[in-house]
Amino acid sequence: MPTLSIFYGIEVRMFWSDHPPPHFHVAYAGHLASIDILTLEFLAGTLPRGARLLVLQWAKEHQQELLEAFDYARDTSHRSG
């Protein structure tokens, strides 16, 4: 699972052949979460309040890039299989 960004100890990752809806994964201090790229809603897991706010702010600023990365990752994984 490639790491897309690391900030304040927060790791943002994406699986190469992940399933819809478009989403990304976050790891922080033993917490794991999956967040929908389009709605920025948590699909699974939790984060402490401060980390949650930072991740949502970051995701809003990088939403288009996240969507492109999700599409690229899915397209690339399907071609290599």
C-alpha positions in Angstrom: 0.0 0.0 0.0 1.8 3.1 -1.2 2.1 6.0 1.3 0.8 9.2 -0.3 1.7 11.7 2.4 3.0 11.8 6.0 2.4 14.9 8.2 2.4 15.3 12.0 2.8 11.5 12.3 -0.3 10.9 10.2 0.2 8.5 7.2 -2.1 8.7 4.3 -2.1 5.5 2.2 -4.0 3.9 -0.8 -4.2 0.3 -1.9 -3.4 -0.4 -5.5 -6.4 -2.5 -6.3 -8.9 -1.1 -3.8 -12.7 -1.3 -4.2 -15.2 1.6 -4.7 -16.1 4.0 -3.3 -13.0 6.1 -3.9 -11.3 6.3 -0.5 -8.0 6.4 1.3 -6.6 5.0 4.5 -5.1 6.8 7.4 -2.8 5.5 10.2 -2.0 7.5 13.3 -0.8 6.5 16.7 -2.3 3.0 16.5 -5.6 4.3 15.0 -6.7 3.2 11.5 -9.4 4.8 9.4 -10.8 4.8 5.8 -12.2 8.0 4.4 -14.4 8.5 1.4 -12.7 10.9 -1.0 -15.9 12.4 -2.4 -17.8 13.0 0.8 -14.9 13.1 3.3 -16.9 10.8 5.6 -15.3 8.1 7.6 -16.1 4.7 6.2 -14.4 2.7 9.0 -12.2 3.3 12.0 -11.6 6.4 14.1 -9.0 9.0 14.7 -8.4 11.3 17.7 -10.1 14.7 17.2 -7.0 16.7 16.4 -5.8 14.1 13.8 -9.3 13.9 12.3 -9.4 17.6 11.8 -6.0 17.7 10.2 -6.8 14.8 7.9 -10.1 16.3 6.8 -8.5 19.7 6.1 -5.6 18.0 4.2 -8.1 15.8 2.2 -10.2 18.8 1.2 -7.2 20.6 -0.1 -6.0 17.5 -2.0 -9.4 16.0 -3.0 -8.8 16.1 -6.8 -5.3 14.6 -6.5 -6.7 11.8 -4.3 -9.4 11.0 -6.9 -6.8 10.9 -9.6 -4.5 8.7 -7.5 -7.4 6.3 -6.8 -8.3 6.1 -10.5 -4.7 5.6 -11.5 -4.1 2.9 -8.8 -7.2 0.9 -9.9 -6.4 1.3 -13.6 -2.8 0.3 -13.1 -3.6 -2.7 -11.0 -6.1 -4.0 -13.6 -3.6 -3.7 -16.5 -0.9 -5.6 -14.7 -3.2 -8.5 -13.8 
